[in-house]
Amino acid sequence: MRRDAWMRVFGAALLALGLVACEEGRAPVTADGPGGGGGAPGTADAATPPPPAADAGPPTAQRANLRFKGGLRLRNDFAQALELPAAEVCTELGRYDCVDVVHGVTLGGVDPYEKGLYEARPVTGVSTPLAVERMALSACGRAVDRDLAAGEGGVFGALPVADGALTDVEAEAVAATLDGLYKRALLRPVTPSEVAHLRGLYRDVAAKGGAAPARDWAVLACFTTLTSLEMVLY
Amino acid sequence: MSRLTRRQVLRRLGAAGAAAALGTVARPRGAAAQGPAELPRFLIVVAAAGGASIIDGPLAIRHGESPNWRSINAFPDAEVVSIPDSPFRAVDLQRGNAGAIPFPFRATQSGFVRKHKDDMLVVTHTGTSVNHSIAQKRSLTGNNAWNGRTVQEAVALQFGQGLALPNVNMAGQGYLEPGTDNSLPPWAFAEPVANPDLWSLSLHGSRGVRGAPDADLVAMARKVRDEKLDAESAFAEAFRLSPALKRWRAQREQTAPMLEGLDLVTRLNILPDQPPQLPLSDFGLTSGPDAEKVRAAFPRFLQDPMEAQAALAFLLLKNRVSVTVTLGPSFNVLLDGQRIVNPPLAYDFSHQAHRPAQAIMWDRLLGLTDRLIDLLKAEPLDEGAGVSFWDRSLLYVATEFGRSRRRQEGQDDFGSGHHLNNGSLLLSPMLKGNTVLGGVDPATGLTYGFDPQTGAPDPGRTMSEPHVFAGVLQALGIETPAGLPDMRAMRRR
């Protein structure tokens, strides 16, 4: 193995050791990347590199400067993910736009004309998560109803539904639908674990004995995705 | 232990710990004689946006009293009403137009002053800024008198721990800005409310959302999201140190269930079921149990956002959701037919038409305040002890500054600029009522100060923002830092 390759491996090993030694099991990611660089030059040949730590999980970002997306971004993201016009994402009482009229400031927006509020609040308000949930439930309900009525296409049209229930929650079409939802909303594939959790949610929903468990589950699977931390923060 | 030392210790304990500790160890000046210790106190801030001139209200000057009445802001004698057994005046007037607005108006203050004089206190002061936003904020922080915290934040910290929304702010501009004391816990800062009539909808995640699955199913989905999907998420793991993420999780998993559990989406709902504009029942919603009462008190709540604010303010206090609420007018013009409800720029329309702007706005704010006080007086806080919500409330009419006094040759139609010198109106059974602290010089229209302990007028003295800040908090039984004055003269006991 060439020297530089050894150094990379050794650096990774040191990083792994650092991760284990870190107080909470995770090394911070710096601007230079995990561990801050590529190991210790000049010492690479002195030790046999241990195997990489198995399943160490993602590193912890030290500068975790996340922000709330805010109502406008979320509305646009929901609309794009679910193929809805932005105006149909969410209205209150069927008339008043959730972002433009009702929850704008709650969702981190400004209100220069009425309130003289020119800058968004730096932190989320107490009721912000609930307002986001209302937006997500509204948008998901519309998209699911549209797709199930069409029986094909859209985000949820491929779900195997008969008499209001999924014919087979283990069907590949269910996983494919969830994968499509995740790719549209979170821009990544769904993981097997996430599919399993959401299939479990279906079983719980169906056990409640409602008339349309497939529809309810599809709305709720969409809801969990659109209100996930990964969706609302960036 | 001195106050300063204890405060330092509390600060080191951390904000949350300090909040808890303050609730048990703080002993305000004069607190011993102020009723049941376990009952909270409430602060209502009415933001008199634009510059409410105290000499256009309780300290008005008659022509006959001033040697310079032609060149300063003074009123025809008949328009200044003396209130029996009270140091307050009231301005009752009517005009055929409000500057360039060709609508007649009538404005009265005497009814309010007669009714509430025993709870009224006027404190003179001179501010430090004639910039609206800055002066607005300083009226609430006492010009950074206590690490930059606002009076509302101090009240929330003292009495609001454990409440769903201790501090709700419906005002605007500088009155809506949070304070800068970062040692306070997040819950002490204000929750902004832009639409008081529809805001209650944001207090439930699914109620009233058409097509939403049943609440128990939503609860199951939340559990999967919070305990499985997000708990295992690489994103959440990588950014687990993020303050925004931590805050979101706490709000989502701790505060939101509290808001829903209290059924605030219903209890704070002031709307009637009125299709097609307000089809509540079509969406599974109902008016709150007190909605009819507050709609009767504030019948124009759908047209006038400030009436909706006052209605919501009452419900927030009455339902023990908040300990401090802030309301205030918009700078937008609001007309009801040919009645001027809110002039453009609120009090600041005084630039164009001083007398009408001040008269209309004082009439507007006092009218709303009167109705809010009536509701609070009728609401028992401790029925056994005969204590109403109003008995434990303090209403502070905060304003940014006064107005310039000069006018040309006794003209009635004149404009005014911003002026540091002014005074504030406060109302509370906990204040030394029916009192003017300080006074006004009829020759100049300028106010002067007083002795903070005895209340004796002192023409050689001016009070400042920290005096008002300290006086408000001390009247509410909150111990203030040693550097702030003891405003004994403002307290009833």
Interface residues (C-beta under 8 A of the other chain):
Chain A: R26 V29 G57 P58 P59 T60 A61 Q62 A64 N65 L66 R67 F68 E92 L93 G94 R95 Y96 V101 V102 H103 G104 V105 T106 D111 Y113 E114 K115 G116 L117 R121 V123 T124 G125 V126 S127 T128 P129 L130 A131 E133 R134 L137 S138 G141 R142 D145 S193 E194 H197 L198 G200 L201 D204 V205 K208 G210 D216 V219 L220 A221 F223 T224 T227 S228 L229 E230 V232 L233
Chain B: S133 A164 L165 A171 G172 Q173 L176 P178 P186 W187 F189 E191 P192 V193 A194 N195 L198 W199 L201 S202 L203 H204 G205 S206 G208 V209 R210 G211 A212 P213 D214 D216 L217 V218 M220 A221 R222 V224 R225 K228 L229 D230 E232 S233 A234 F235 A236 E237 A238 F239 R240 L241 S242 P243 A244 L245 R247 W248 R249 Q251 R252 T255 A256 L259 E260 P276 Q277 L278 P279 L280 D282 F283 L285 P305 S330 F331 N332
